[in-house]
Amino acid sequence: MGLFRKQVTPVEQPPVAAGGSTSDKLWAGSNAALDKASAVYNKNPKLIGGLAAVAGAILLTRMKRGAR
């Protein structure tokens, strides 16, 4: 089934000039993170949906416990 097999794929960082500003570096880093997240989602959309459902159920359970 391979549900828990880890596949390591290198993520290419976009080139940033050595003298680039902090906002340029932050922008490039966030774009790289979004690219990696979208690649993971495109490979495993059902897994991500399942994790979101479990996280939602945990959140609702904890909110319900706090309302007592």
C-alpha positions in Angstrom: 0.0 0.0 0.0 2.9 2.3 0.7 1.0 4.7 3.0 3.9 5.5 5.3 6.8 5.3 2.8 8.8 8.4 2.7 10.0 9.6 -0.7 12.7 12.2 -0.5 12.8 14.6 -3.4 15.2 17.6 -3.4 13.7 21.0 -3.7 15.4 23.5 -5.8 15.8 26.9 -4.3 15.2 29.8 -6.6 18.3 31.9 -7.2 18.6 35.0 -5.1 21.3 37.6 -5.6 23.9 37.8 -2.9 23.1 41.4 -2.2 19.3 40.9 -2.3 17.2 42.5 0.3 15.6 40.7 3.2 12.2 40.9 1.6 13.5 39.3 -1.6 15.0 36.4 0.3 11.8 36.0 2.3 9.7 36.1 -0.9 11.9 33.5 -2.6 11.8 31.2 0.5 8.0 31.4 0.7 7.7 30.6 -3.0 9.9 27.6 -2.5 7.7 26.4 0.4 4.5 26.9 -1.6 6.0 25.0 -4.5 6.9 22.1 -2.3 3.5 22.1 -0.6 1.7 22.0 -3.9 3.9 19.2 -5.2 3.0 17.1 -2.1 -0.7 17.9 -2.5 -0.6 17.0 -6.2 1.0 13.6 -5.4 -1.4 12.7 -2.5 -4.6 14.7 -2.6 -6.6 12.0 -0.7 -3.9 11.9 2.1 -4.0 15.6 2.5 -7.8 15.6 2.6 -7.8 12.9 5.2 -5.3 14.7 7.3 -7.4 17.9 7.1 -10.5 15.9 8.2 -8.7 14.4 11.2 -7.3 17.8 12.2 -10.8 19.3 11.9 -12.2 16.6 14.1 -9.5 17.1 16.7 -10.1 20.8 16.7 -13.9 20.4 17.1 -13.4 17.9 19.9 -11.1 20.3 21.8 -13.4 23.2 21.3 -16.3 21.1 22.6 -14.3 20.1 25.7 -13.4 23.8 26.5 -17.1 24.9 26.4 -18.0 22.9 29.5 
